[in-house]
Amino acid sequence: MGTTDIENNIVQLSNFTDGGKVVERELFTLPADAWKDLNVLDWVLSIKNQTNDSTESEFNDLMHSSFVKK
């Protein structure tokens, strides 16, 4: 979407937590030229299994701490 020389990506996220509150669905605009943490972006955009994963919480913590360090 955009005009000449302006590129954006629109991402829809579903069932995520924001400050302890579960958000059913939200749209976000990601400017193509913005700084990105590609590891976190890959994790956010990946399709998650609907099964319980015992390591999911630990991996989320790892992604968060890695992002904060940057």
PDB file of N, CA, C and O in Angstrom:
ATOM      1  N   MET A   1       0.853  -1.168   0.000  1.00  0.00           N
ATOM      2  CA  MET A   1       0.000   0.000   0.000  1.00  0.00           C
ATOM      3  C   MET A   1       0.893   1.224   0.000  1.00  0.00           C
ATOM      4  O   MET A   1       2.051   1.124   0.406  1.00  0.00           O
ATOM      5  N   GLY A   2       0.421   2.337  -0.423  1.00  0.00           N
ATOM      6  CA  GLY A   2       1.213   3.545  -0.356  1.00  0.00           C
ATOM      7  C   GLY A   2       1.236   4.284  -1.678  1.00  0.00           C
ATOM      8  O   GLY A   2       0.549   3.925  -2.634  1.00  0.00           O
ATOM      9  N   THR A   3       2.037   5.311  -1.700  1.00  0.00           N
ATOM     10  CA  THR A   3       2.201   6.103  -2.905  1.00  0.00           C
ATOM     11  C   THR A   3       3.624   5.903  -3.397  1.00  0.00           C
ATOM     12  O   THR A   3       4.366   5.092  -2.843  1.00  0.00           O
ATOM     13  N   THR A   4       4.005   6.625  -4.419  1.00  0.00           N
ATOM     14  CA  THR A   4       5.333   6.500  -4.990  1.00  0.00           C
ATOM     15  C   THR A   4       6.398   6.704  -3.915  1.00  0.00           C
ATOM     16  O   THR A   4       6.338   7.664  -3.147  1.00  0.00           O
ATOM     17  N   ASP A   5       7.353   5.811  -3.868  1.00  0.00           N
ATOM     18  CA  ASP A   5       8.483   5.851  -2.928  1.00  0.00           C
ATOM     19  C   ASP A   5       8.107   5.643  -1.468  1.00  0.00           C
ATOM     20  O   ASP A   5       8.944   5.854  -0.590  1.00  0.00           O
ATOM     21  N   ILE A   6       6.879   5.237  -1.185  1.00  0.00           N
ATOM     22  CA  ILE A   6       6.486   4.932   0.193  1.00  0.00           C
ATOM     23  C   ILE A   6       5.900   3.528   0.191  1.00  0.00           C
ATOM     24  O   ILE A   6       4.907   3.253  -0.483  1.00  0.00           O
ATOM     25  N   GLU A   7       6.530   2.650   0.955  1.00  0.00           N
ATOM     26  CA  GLU A   7       6.044   1.274   1.019  1.00  0.00           C
ATOM     27  C   GLU A   7       5.741   0.912   2.469  1.00  0.00           C
ATOM     28  O   GLU A   7       6.492   1.268   3.378  1.00  0.00           O
ATOM     29  N   ASN A   8       4.648   0.209   2.673  1.00  0.00           N
ATOM     30  CA  ASN A   8       4.248  -0.271   3.983  1.00  0.00           C
ATOM     31  C   ASN A   8       3.755  -1.703   3.852  1.00  0.00           C
ATOM     32  O   ASN A   8       3.341  -2.142   2.778  1.00  0.00           O
ATOM     33  N   ASN A   9       3.807  -2.408   4.947  1.00  0.00           N
ATOM     34  CA  ASN A   9       3.222  -3.740   5.036  1.00  0.00           C
ATOM     35  C   ASN A   9       2.157  -3.685   6.115  1.00  0.00           C
ATOM     36  O   ASN A   9       2.367  -3.091   7.172  1.00  0.00           O
ATOM     37  N   ILE A  10       1.022  -4.299   5.850  1.00  0.00           N
ATOM     38  CA  ILE A  10      -0.044  -4.360   6.851  1.00  0.00           C
ATOM     39  C   ILE A  10      -0.095  -5.789   7.370  1.00  0.00           C
ATOM     40  O   ILE A  10      -0.172  -6.747   6.600  1.00  0.00           O
ATOM     41  N   VAL A  11      -0.049  -5.910   8.695  1.00  0.00           N
ATOM     42  CA  VAL A  11      -0.042  -7.213   9.346  1.00  0.00           C
ATOM     43  C   VAL A  11      -1.234  -7.273  10.295  1.00  0.00           C
ATOM     44  O   VAL A  11      -1.486  -6.333  11.050  1.00  0.00           O
ATOM     45  N   GLN A  12      -1.960  -8.381  10.250  1.00  0.00           N
ATOM     46  CA  GLN A  12      -3.056  -8.601  11.185  1.00  0.00           C
ATOM     47  C   GLN A  12      -2.628  -9.659  12.193  1.00  0.00           C
ATOM     48  O   GLN A  12      -2.260 -10.772  11.818  1.00  0.00           O
ATOM     49  N   LEU A  13      -2.677  -9.308  13.462  1.00  0.00           N
ATOM     50  CA  LEU A  13      -2.364 -10.257  14.525  1.00  0.00           C
ATOM     51  C   LEU A  13      -3.649 -10.608  15.254  1.00  0.00           C
ATOM     52  O   LEU A  13      -4.520  -9.760  15.449  1.00  0.00           O
ATOM     53  N   SER A  14      -3.757 -11.869  15.654  1.00  0.00           N
ATOM     54  CA  SER A  14      -4.946 -12.347  16.350  1.00  0.00           C
ATOM     55  C   SER A  14      -4.560 -13.000  17.658  1.00  0.00           C
ATOM     56  O   SER A  14      -3.518 -13.648  17.763  1.00  0.00           O
ATOM     57  N   ASN A  15      -5.415 -12.822  18.660  1.00  0.00           N
ATOM     58  CA  ASN A  15      -5.280 -13.482  19.959  1.00  0.00           C
ATOM     59  C   ASN A  15      -3.894 -13.298  20.568  1.00  0.00           C
ATOM     60  O   ASN A  15      -3.174 -14.270  20.795  1.00  0.00           O
ATOM     61  N   PHE A  16      -3.526 -12.045  20.829  1.00  0.00           N
ATOM     62  CA  PHE A  16      -2.256 -11.760  21.486  1.00  0.00           C
ATOM     63  C   PHE A  16      -2.529 -10.960  22.753  1.00  0.00           C
ATOM     64  O   PHE A  16      -3.613 -10.402  22.915  1.00  0.00           O
ATOM     65  N   THR A  17      -1.556 -10.904  23.642  1.00  0.00           N
ATOM     66  CA  THR A  17      -1.724 -10.151  24.879  1.00  0.00           C
ATOM     67  C   THR A  17      -1.028  -8.809  24.780  1.00  0.00           C
ATOM     68  O   THR A  17       0.062  -8.693  24.221  1.00  0.00           O
ATOM     69  N   ASP A  18      -1.670  -7.812  25.325  1.00  0.00           N
ATOM     70  CA  ASP A  18      -1.136  -6.455  25.370  1.00  0.00           C
ATOM     71  C   ASP A  18      -1.358  -5.941  26.787  1.00  0.00           C
ATOM     72  O   ASP A  18      -2.470  -5.570  27.161  1.00  0.00           O
ATOM     73  N   GLY A  19      -0.283  -5.927  27.564  1.00  0.00           N
ATOM     74  CA  GLY A  19      -0.404  -5.464  28.950  1.00  0.00           C
ATOM     75  C   GLY A  19      -1.298  -6.345  29.793  1.00  0.00           C
ATOM     76  O   GLY A  19      -1.998  -5.850  30.676  1.00  0.00           O
ATOM     77  N   GLY A  20      -1.287  -7.639  29.536  1.00  0.00           N
ATOM     78  CA  GLY A  20      -2.103  -8.575  30.306  1.00  0.00           C
ATOM     79  C   GLY A  20      -3.515  -8.741  29.767  1.00  0.00           C
ATOM     80  O   GLY A  20      -4.269  -9.578  30.263  1.00  0.00           O
ATOM     81  N   LYS A  21      -3.885  -7.955  28.759  1.00  0.00           N
ATOM     82  CA  LYS A  21      -5.218  -8.044  28.169  1.00  0.00           C
ATOM     83  C   LYS A  21      -5.117  -8.779  26.834  1.00  0.00           C
ATOM     84  O   LYS A  21      -4.245  -8.469  26.023  1.00  0.00           O
ATOM     85  N   VAL A  22      -5.997  -9.746  26.602  1.00  0.00           N
ATOM     86  CA  VAL A  22      -6.005 -10.483  25.340  1.00  0.00           C
ATOM     87  C   VAL A  22      -6.744  -9.662  24.292  1.00  0.00           C
ATOM     88  O   VAL A  22      -7.882  -9.240  24.497  1.00  0.00           O
ATOM     89  N   VAL A  23      -6.071  -9.446  23.162  1.00  0.00           N
ATOM     90  CA  VAL A  23      -6.658  -8.703  22.044  1.00  0.00           C
ATOM     91  C   VAL A  23      -7.047  -9.716  20.975  1.00  0.00           C
ATOM     92  O   VAL A  23      -6.224 -10.523  20.542  1.00  0.00           O
ATOM     93  N   GLU A  24      -8.295  -9.668  20.558  1.00  0.00           N
ATOM     94  CA  GLU A  24      -8.788 -10.654  19.587  1.00  0.00           C
ATOM     95  C   GLU A  24      -8.181 -10.451  18.205  1.00  0.00           C
ATOM     96  O   GLU A  24      -7.775 -11.417  17.559  1.00  0.00           O
ATOM     97  N   ARG A  25      -8.114  -9.189  17.739  1.00  0.00           N
ATOM     98  CA  ARG A  25      -7.585  -8.922  16.401  1.00  0.00           C
ATOM     99  C   ARG A  25      -7.179  -7.462  16.311  1.00  0.00           C
ATOM    100  O   ARG A  25      -7.877  -6.581  16.813  1.00  0.00           O
ATOM    101  N   GLU A  26      -6.043  -7.210  15.667  1.00  0.00           N
ATOM    102  CA  GLU A  26      -5.566  -5.832  15.486  1.00  0.00           C
ATOM    103  C   GLU A  26      -4.740  -5.761  14.205  1.00  0.00           C
ATOM    104  O   GLU A  26      -4.030  -6.708  13.867  1.00  0.00           O
ATOM    105  N   LEU A  27      -4.831  -4.646  13.498  1.00  0.00           N
ATOM    106  CA  LEU A  27      -4.028  -4.406  12.300  1.00  0.00           C
ATOM    107  C   LEU A  27      -2.887  -3.457  12.647  1.00  0.00           C
ATOM    108  O   LEU A  27      -3.074  -2.488  13.383  1.00  0.00           O
ATOM    109  N   PHE A  28      -1.708  -3.744  12.112  1.00  0.00           N
ATOM    110  CA  PHE A  28      -0.534  -2.912  12.326  1.00  0.00           C
ATOM    111  C   PHE A  28       0.088  -2.576  10.978  1.00  0.00           C
ATOM    112  O   PHE A  28       0.084  -3.395  10.060  1.00  0.00           O
ATOM    113  N   THR A  29       0.617  -1.373  10.869  1.00  0.00           N
ATOM    114  CA  THR A  29       1.340  -0.948   9.678  1.00  0.00           C
ATOM    115  C   THR A  29       2.824  -0.992   9.971  1.00  0.00           C
ATOM    116  O   THR A  29       3.290  -0.379  10.931  1.00  0.00           O
ATOM    117  N   LEU A  30       3.571  -1.717   9.147  1.00  0.00           N
ATOM    118  CA  LEU A  30       5.017  -1.810   9.290  1.00  0.00           C
ATOM    119  C   LEU A  30       5.662  -1.105   8.098  1.00  0.00           C
ATOM    120  O   LEU A  30       5.625  -1.625   6.983  1.00  0.00           O
ATOM    121  N   PRO A  31       6.254   0.072   8.319  1.00  0.00           N
ATOM    122  CA  PRO A  31       6.938   0.745   7.210  1.00  0.00           C
ATOM    123  C   PRO A  31       8.077  -0.118   6.682  1.00  0.00           C
ATOM    124  O   PRO A  31       8.847  -0.678   7.462  1.00  0.00           O
ATOM    125  N   ALA A  32       8.184  -0.226   5.380  1.00  0.00           N
ATOM    126  CA  ALA A  32       9.195  -1.092   4.773  1.00  0.00           C
ATOM    127  C   ALA A  32      10.608  -0.652   5.114  1.00  0.00           C
ATOM    128  O   ALA A  32      11.513  -1.484   5.182  1.00  0.00           O
ATOM    129  N   ASP A  33      10.812   0.654   5.332  1.00  0.00           N
ATOM    130  CA  ASP A  33      12.165   1.142   5.606  1.00  0.00           C
ATOM    131  C   ASP A  33      12.453   1.313   7.094  1.00  0.00           C
ATOM    132  O   ASP A  33      13.486   1.878   7.455  1.00  0.00           O
ATOM    133  N   ALA A  34      11.565   0.838   7.962  1.00  0.00           N
ATOM    134  CA  ALA A  34      11.768   0.968   9.410  1.00  0.00           C
ATOM    135  C   ALA A  34      12.786  -0.059   9.904  1.00  0.00           C
ATOM    136  O   ALA A  34      12.998  -1.097   9.277  1.00  0.00           O
ATOM    137  N   TRP A  35      13.414   0.255  11.049  1.00  0.00           N
ATOM    138  CA  TRP A  35      14.320  -0.700  11.672  1.00  0.00           C
ATOM    139  C   TRP A  35      13.495  -1.869  12.171  1.00  0.00           C
ATOM    140  O   TRP A  35      12.423  -1.685  12.748  1.00  0.00           O
ATOM    141  N   LYS A  36      13.999  -3.072  11.945  1.00  0.00           N
ATOM    142  CA  LYS A  36      13.272  -4.274  12.359  1.00  0.00           C
ATOM    143  C   LYS A  36      14.227  -5.239  13.054  1.00  0.00           C
ATOM    144  O   LYS A  36      15.384  -5.375  12.657  1.00  0.00           O
ATOM    145  N   ASP A  37      13.746  -5.887  14.064  1.00  0.00           N
ATOM    146  CA  ASP A  37      14.440  -7.017  14.652  1.00  0.00           C
ATOM    147  C   ASP A  37      13.884  -8.235  13.922  1.00  0.00           C
ATOM    148  O   ASP A  37      12.783  -8.693  14.229  1.00  0.00           O
ATOM    149  N   LEU A  38      14.631  -8.760  12.964  1.00  0.00           N
ATOM    150  CA  LEU A  38      14.106  -9.806  12.088  1.00  0.00           C
ATOM    151  C   LEU A  38      13.770 -11.089  12.826  1.00  0.00           C
ATOM    152  O   LEU A  38      12.833 -11.787  12.439  1.00  0.00           O
ATOM    153  N   ASN A  39      14.516 -11.425  13.889  1.00  0.00           N
ATOM    154  CA  ASN A  39      14.186 -12.633  14.649  1.00  0.00           C
ATOM    155  C   ASN A  39      12.825 -12.505  15.317  1.00  0.00           C
ATOM    156  O   ASN A  39      12.015 -13.431  15.269  1.00  0.00           O
ATOM    157  N   VAL A  40      12.572 -11.358  15.940  1.00  0.00           N
ATOM    158  CA  VAL A  40      11.277 -11.148  16.594  1.00  0.00           C
ATOM    159  C   VAL A  40      10.163 -11.069  15.553  1.00  0.00           C
ATOM    160  O   VAL A  40       9.082 -11.618  15.762  1.00  0.00           O
ATOM    161  N   LEU A  41      10.418 -10.393  14.439  1.00  0.00           N
ATOM    162  CA  LEU A  41       9.412 -10.292  13.390  1.00  0.00           C
ATOM    163  C   LEU A  41       9.047 -11.673  12.841  1.00  0.00           C
ATOM    164  O   LEU A  41       7.871 -11.958  12.618  1.00  0.00           O
ATOM    165  N   ASP A  42      10.042 -12.526  12.623  1.00  0.00           N
ATOM    166  CA  ASP A  42       9.767 -13.893  12.180  1.00  0.00           C
ATOM    167  C   ASP A  42       8.903 -14.636  13.194  1.00  0.00           C
ATOM    168  O   ASP A  42       7.983 -15.362  12.816  1.00  0.00           O
ATOM    169  N   TRP A  43       9.198 -14.457  14.476  1.00  0.00           N
ATOM    170  CA  TRP A  43       8.442 -15.142  15.534  1.00  0.00           C
ATOM    171  C   TRP A  43       7.004 -14.637  15.562  1.00  0.00           C
ATOM    172  O   TRP A  43       6.071 -15.435  15.654  1.00  0.00           O
ATOM    173  N   VAL A  44       6.816 -13.322  15.483  1.00  0.00           N
ATOM    174  CA  VAL A  44       5.473 -12.753  15.537  1.00  0.00           C
ATOM    175  C   VAL A  44       4.643 -13.208  14.334  1.00  0.00           C
ATOM    176  O   VAL A  44       3.460 -13.516  14.478  1.00  0.00           O
ATOM    177  N   LEU A  45       5.253 -13.250  13.161  1.00  0.00           N
ATOM    178  CA  LEU A  45       4.514 -13.577  11.950  1.00  0.00           C
ATOM    179  C   LEU A  45       4.368 -15.075  11.690  1.00  0.00           C
ATOM    180  O   LEU A  45       3.629 -15.473  10.790  1.00  0.00           O
ATOM    181  N   SER A  46       5.054 -15.901  12.459  1.00  0.00           N
ATOM    182  CA  SER A  46       4.977 -17.348  12.221  1.00  0.00           C
ATOM    183  C   SER A  46       3.627 -17.903  12.664  1.00  0.00           C
ATOM    184  O   SER A  46       2.985 -17.379  13.573  1.00  0.00           O
ATOM    185  N   ILE A  47       3.224 -18.961  12.004  1.00  0.00           N
ATOM    186  CA  ILE A  47       1.982 -19.636  12.364  1.00  0.00           C
ATOM    187  C   ILE A  47       2.273 -20.533  13.563  1.00  0.00           C
ATOM    188  O   ILE A  47       3.160 -21.386  13.521  1.00  0.00           O
ATOM    189  N   LYS A  48       1.514 -20.323  14.621  1.00  0.00           N
ATOM    190  CA  LYS A  48       1.723 -21.089  15.855  1.00  0.00           C
ATOM    191  C   LYS A  48       0.783 -22.286  15.878  1.00  0.00           C
ATOM    192  O   LYS A  48      -0.350 -22.209  15.404  1.00  0.00           O
ATOM    193  N   ASN A  49       1.263 -23.384  16.432  1.00  0.00           N
ATOM    194  CA  ASN A  49       0.402 -24.543  16.641  1.00  0.00           C
ATOM    195  C   ASN A  49      -0.607 -24.225  17.735  1.00  0.00           C
ATOM    196  O   ASN A  49      -0.315 -23.460  18.654  1.00  0.00           O
ATOM    197  N   GLN A  50      -1.757 -24.795  17.635  1.00  0.00           N
ATOM    198  CA  GLN A  50      -2.797 -24.568  18.634  1.00  0.00           C
ATOM    199  C   GLN A  50      -2.640 -25.497  19.841  1.00  0.00           C
ATOM    200  O   GLN A  50      -3.439 -25.435  20.776  1.00  0.00           O
ATOM    201  N   THR A  51      -1.633 -26.344  19.826  1.00  0.00           N
ATOM    202  CA  THR A  51      -1.408 -27.256  20.950  1.00  0.00           C
ATOM    203  C   THR A  51      -0.597 -26.556  22.029  1.00  0.00           C
ATOM    204  O   THR A  51       0.054 -25.543  21.772  1.00  0.00           O
ATOM    205  N   ASN A  52      -0.641 -27.093  23.215  1.00  0.00           N
ATOM    206  CA  ASN A  52       0.151 -26.532  24.312  1.00  0.00           C
ATOM    207  C   ASN A  52       1.609 -26.905  24.118  1.00  0.00           C
ATOM    208  O   ASN A  52       1.948 -28.080  23.980  1.00  0.00           O
ATOM    209  N   ASP A  53       2.466 -25.895  24.110  1.00  0.00           N
ATOM    210  CA  ASP A  53       3.905 -26.092  23.964  1.00  0.00           C
ATOM    211  C   ASP A  53       4.558 -25.690  25.272  1.00  0.00           C
ATOM    212  O   ASP A  53       4.464 -24.532  25.680  1.00  0.00           O
ATOM    213  N   SER A  54       5.214 -26.622  25.931  1.00  0.00           N
ATOM    214  CA  SER A  54       5.792 -26.347  27.238  1.00  0.00           C
ATOM    215  C   SER A  54       6.949 -25.356  27.181  1.00  0.00           C
ATOM    216  O   SER A  54       7.344 -24.812  28.212  1.00  0.00           O
ATOM    217  N   THR A  55       7.500 -25.113  25.985  1.00  0.00           N
ATOM    218  CA  THR A  55       8.631 -24.189  25.876  1.00  0.00           C
ATOM    219  C   THR A  55       8.225 -22.812  25.332  1.00  0.00           C
ATOM    220  O   THR A  55       9.073 -21.931  25.190  1.00  0.00           O
ATOM    221  N   GLU A  56       6.952 -22.624  25.033  1.00  0.00           N
ATOM    222  CA  GLU A  56       6.515 -21.374  24.420  1.00  0.00           C
ATOM    223  C   GLU A  56       6.815 -20.159  25.299  1.00  0.00           C
ATOM    224  O   GLU A  56       7.319 -19.148  24.810  1.00  0.00           O
ATOM    225  N   SER A  57       6.515 -20.254  26.566  1.00  0.00           N
ATOM    226  CA  SER A  57       6.749 -19.133  27.482  1.00  0.00           C
ATOM    227  C   SER A  57       8.231 -18.787  27.569  1.00  0.00           C
ATOM    228  O   SER A  57       8.602 -17.613  27.551  1.00  0.00           O
ATOM    229  N   GLU A  58       9.075 -19.811  27.664  1.00  0.00           N
ATOM    230  CA  GLU A  58      10.514 -19.574  27.734  1.00  0.00           C
ATOM    231  C   GLU A  58      11.034 -18.940  26.451  1.00  0.00           C
ATOM    232  O   GLU A  58      11.890 -18.057  26.496  1.00  0.00           O
ATOM    233  N   PHE A  59      10.523 -19.386  25.308  1.00  0.00           N
ATOM    234  CA  PHE A  59      10.963 -18.813  24.039  1.00  0.00           C
ATOM    235  C   PHE A  59      10.498 -17.368  23.908  1.00  0.00           C
ATOM    236  O   PHE A  59      11.252 -16.522  23.427  1.00  0.00           O
ATOM    237  N   ASN A  60       9.273 -17.071  24.327  1.00  0.00           N
ATOM    238  CA  ASN A  60       8.798 -15.690  24.317  1.00  0.00           C
ATOM    239  C   ASN A  60       9.691 -14.810  25.180  1.00  0.00           C
ATOM    240  O   ASN A  60      10.025 -13.693  24.785  1.00  0.00           O
ATOM    241  N   ASP A  61      10.080 -15.301  26.352  1.00  0.00           N
ATOM    242  CA  ASP A  61      10.981 -14.556  27.234  1.00  0.00           C
ATOM    243  C   ASP A  61      12.327 -14.316  26.559  1.00  0.00           C
ATOM    244  O   ASP A  61      12.890 -13.227  26.673  1.00  0.00           O
ATOM    245  N   LEU A  62      12.847 -15.316  25.861  1.00  0.00           N
ATOM    246  CA  LEU A  62      14.112 -15.178  25.163  1.00  0.00           C
ATOM    247  C   LEU A  62      14.012 -14.127  24.062  1.00  0.00           C
ATOM    248  O   LEU A  62      14.902 -13.287  23.931  1.00  0.00           O
ATOM    249  N   MET A  63      12.944 -14.164  23.273  1.00  0.00           N
ATOM    250  CA  MET A  63      12.767 -13.177  22.204  1.00  0.00           C
ATOM    251  C   MET A  63      12.651 -11.767  22.797  1.00  0.00           C
ATOM    252  O   MET A  63      13.216 -10.816  22.258  1.00  0.00           O
ATOM    253  N   HIS A  64      11.924 -11.638  23.897  1.00  0.00           N
ATOM    254  CA  HIS A  64      11.750 -10.331  24.531  1.00  0.00           C
ATOM    255  C   HIS A  64      13.076  -9.806  25.068  1.00  0.00           C
ATOM    256  O   HIS A  64      13.417  -8.646  24.834  1.00  0.00           O
ATOM    257  N   SER A  65      13.823 -10.632  25.777  1.00  0.00           N
ATOM    258  CA  SER A  65      15.103 -10.166  26.337  1.00  0.00           C
ATOM    259  C   SER A  65      16.107  -9.835  25.241  1.00  0.00           C
ATOM    260  O   SER A  65      16.887  -8.893  25.380  1.00  0.00           O
ATOM    261  N   SER A  66      16.095 -10.596  24.158  1.00  0.00           N
ATOM    262  CA  SER A  66      16.981 -10.309  23.028  1.00  0.00           C
ATOM    263  C   SER A  66      16.613  -8.970  22.393  1.00  0.00           C
ATOM    264  O   SER A  66      17.496  -8.197  22.023  1.00  0.00           O
ATOM    265  N   PHE A  67      15.327  -8.693  22.267  1.00  0.00           N
ATOM    266  CA  PHE A  67      14.860  -7.434  21.695  1.00  0.00           C
ATOM    267  C   PHE A  67      15.249  -6.250  22.591  1.00  0.00           C
ATOM    268  O   PHE A  67      15.708  -5.220  22.097  1.00  0.00           O
ATOM    269  N   VAL A  68      15.066  -6.398  23.889  1.00  0.00           N
ATOM    270  CA  VAL A  68      15.370  -5.325  24.834  1.00  0.00           C
ATOM    271  C   VAL A  68      16.864  -4.995  24.814  1.00  0.00           C
ATOM    272  O   VAL A  68      17.235  -3.827  24.927  1.00  0.00           O
ATOM    273  N   LYS A  69      17.714  -5.993  24.675  1.00  0.00           N
ATOM    274  CA  LYS A  69      19.155  -5.768  24.633  1.00  0.00           C
ATOM    275  C   LYS A  69      19.570  -4.952  23.426  1.00  0.00           C
ATOM    276  O   LYS A  69      20.554  -4.215  23.486  1.00  0.00           O
ATOM    277  N   LYS A  70      18.831  -5.072  22.324  1.00  0.00           N
ATOM    278  CA  LYS A  70      19.175  -4.352  21.100  1.00  0.00           C
ATOM    279  C   LYS A  70      18.764  -2.918  21.227  1.00  0.00           C
ATOM    280  O   LYS A  70      18.965  -2.133  20.299  1.00  0.00           O
TER     281      LYS A  70
END
